[in-house]
Amino acid sequence: MQSYEYVVVTDPEVMAELAPLWERCVDAYLATIGKYAPAGMDEAAYGRMVAAIEYQRDHFAETPARMAEIQERFAALAEGSCVYPGVQNLLLAARGLGLAANITIWHLMLEEEWKAALGIPEDMHTFAAVPVGWPRGDFGPVRCRPVEEVVHRNRW
């Protein structure tokens, strides 16, 4: 039997309590690795992404729902492997319904504080946090690199 569980936050008061934690996580990201555009992303696209991240940070308490994917801690290489397929299903379902959602792990910078705020037991680990809501502005198709660039057959 799978050992994962989910915490779904929809209460505006709980979201408001989590908002300062999220702000700290986003600010830490933007001050470090978030300073630079990822390889293959042009500066204009990166600027739009940062603007969206900052908007989400500044309006976190207004997010309609946030999910935390949780699993009991294991001392194993595959820890969390059963959590991520469920996260992918959530992302696909949200997209199919016209909702915006993204997987984040930034909350892990302050995981103990997040767990305390949500009443998550100490022996559980939060593998992902997924905000879900109505998109702002252009919500066009997802841009991905061509499969030929990311799949290697038989050898690298």
C-alpha positions as CSV (number, residue, x, y, z in Angstrom):
1,M,0.0,0.0,0.0
2,Q,1.3,3.5,-0.9
3,S,2.2,5.6,2.2
4,Y,1.5,9.1,0.8
5,E,-1.1,11.6,1.9
6,Y,-2.1,15.1,1.0
7,V,-2.9,18.3,2.8
8,V,-5.2,20.5,0.8
9,V,-5.3,24.1,2.1
10,T,-8.3,26.2,1.1
11,D,-9.0,28.2,4.2
12,P,-8.0,31.9,3.6
13,E,-6.8,32.2,7.3
14,V,-4.4,29.3,6.9
15,M,-3.2,30.7,3.5
16,A,-2.6,34.0,5.2
17,E,-0.6,32.2,7.9
18,L,1.5,30.5,5.3
19,A,2.0,33.6,3.2
20,P,5.0,35.0,5.2
21,L,6.7,31.6,5.0
22,W,6.2,31.5,1.2
23,E,7.5,35.1,0.9
24,R,10.7,34.1,2.7
25,C,11.1,31.0,0.4
26,V,10.6,33.0,-2.8
27,D,12.9,35.8,-1.7
28,A,15.6,33.3,-0.9
29,Y,15.2,31.7,-4.3
30,L,15.2,35.0,-6.2
31,A,18.3,36.1,-4.3
32,T,20.3,33.0,-5.2
33,I,19.8,30.7,-8.1
34,G,16.7,32.6,-9.3
35,K,19.0,35.5,-10.2
36,Y,19.9,33.9,-13.5
37,A,17.8,32.7,-16.4
38,P,18.0,28.9,-16.9
39,A,20.0,27.6,-19.9
40,G,17.9,27.9,-23.0
41,M,15.5,30.5,-21.7
42,D,15.8,34.0,-23.2
43,E,15.8,37.1,-20.9
44,A,12.3,38.2,-22.0
45,A,10.8,34.8,-21.1
46,Y,12.8,34.8,-17.8
47,G,11.5,38.2,-17.0
48,R,7.9,37.0,-17.4
49,M,8.6,34.0,-15.3
50,V,10.1,36.1,-12.5
51,A,7.1,38.6,-12.7
52,A,4.7,35.6,-12.3
53,I,6.7,34.3,-9.3
54,E,6.7,37.7,-7.7
55,Y,3.0,38.1,-8.3
56,Q,2.4,34.7,-6.7
57,R,4.5,35.7,-3.7
58,D,2.7,39.0,-3.3
59,H,-0.7,37.4,-3.6
60,F,-0.1,34.1,-1.9
61,A,-2.9,34.5,0.6
62,E,-5.4,34.8,-2.3
63,T,-4.4,31.4,-3.8
64,P,-7.6,29.3,-3.9
65,A,-5.9,26.1,-3.0
66,R,-2.5,24.7,-2.1
67,M,-1.6,21.1,-1.8
68,A,1.3,19.5,0.2
69,E,2.3,16.0,-0.8
70,I,3.5,14.1,2.1
71,Q,5.0,10.7,2.8
72,E,6.4,9.0,5.8
73,R,10.2,9.2,6.0
74,F,12.1,6.2,4.7
75,A,15.8,5.7,4.7
76,A,15.7,4.5,1.1
77,L,16.9,5.7,-2.3
78,A,13.3,5.7,-3.6
79,E,12.0,7.9,-0.9
80,G,9.1,9.9,-2.4
81,S,9.0,8.0,-5.6
82,C,5.3,7.2,-5.1
83,V,4.4,10.9,-4.4
84,Y,5.5,12.4,-7.7
85,P,3.2,10.4,-10.1
86,G,0.3,11.8,-8.0
87,V,1.7,15.3,-8.3
88,Q,1.9,14.9,-12.1
89,N,-1.7,13.7,-12.3
90,L,-2.7,16.8,-10.3
91,L,-0.8,19.1,-12.7
92,L,-2.4,17.4,-15.7
93,A,-5.9,17.5,-14.3
94,A,-5.5,21.1,-13.3
95,R,-4.3,22.0,-16.8
96,G,-7.2,20.1,-18.4
97,L,-9.7,22.1,-16.2
98,G,-8.0,25.4,-17.3
99,L,-6.4,25.9,-13.8
100,A,-2.8,27.0,-13.3
101,A,-0.7,24.8,-11.0
102,N,3.0,24.2,-10.6
103,I,5.2,21.9,-8.5
104,T,7.5,23.7,-6.1
105,I,9.9,22.5,-3.5
106,W,10.9,25.9,-2.2
107,H,9.0,25.3,1.0
108,L,11.7,22.8,2.0
109,M,13.9,25.7,3.0
110,L,11.5,26.2,5.9
111,E,10.0,22.7,6.0
112,E,9.7,22.5,9.8
113,E,7.9,25.8,10.0
114,W,5.5,24.7,7.2
115,K,4.8,21.4,9.0
116,A,4.1,23.2,12.3
117,A,1.7,25.6,10.6
118,L,-0.2,22.7,8.9
119,G,0.0,20.3,11.8
120,I,2.0,17.7,9.9
121,P,3.7,15.2,12.1
122,E,7.5,15.3,12.5
123,D,8.0,11.9,11.0
124,M,6.4,12.9,7.7
125,H,8.3,14.6,4.9
126,T,6.7,17.1,2.5
127,F,8.0,16.4,-1.0
128,A,6.1,19.1,-2.9
129,A,3.8,22.1,-2.6
130,V,1.5,22.8,-5.5
131,P,-0.4,26.0,-5.7
132,V,-3.6,25.8,-7.8
133,G,-5.7,28.7,-9.0
134,W,-7.1,30.5,-12.0
135,P,-4.4,31.8,-14.3
136,R,-3.8,35.5,-14.9
137,G,-3.2,36.8,-18.4
138,D,-2.1,34.6,-21.3
139,F,-2.3,31.0,-20.4
140,G,-1.2,29.5,-23.7
141,P,0.3,26.2,-24.5
142,V,3.2,24.8,-22.5
143,R,6.5,25.2,-24.3
144,C,8.8,22.2,-24.1
145,R,12.0,21.3,-25.8
146,P,11.6,18.9,-28.7
147,V,11.7,15.3,-27.7
148,E,14.8,14.8,-29.9
149,E,16.7,17.2,-27.6
150,V,15.8,15.5,-24.4
151,V,15.6,11.8,-25.1
152,H,18.7,9.7,-25.8
153,R,18.3,6.2,-27.3
154,N,20.4,3.4,-26.0
155,R,23.2,5.7,-24.9
156,W,23.7,9.4,-24.0
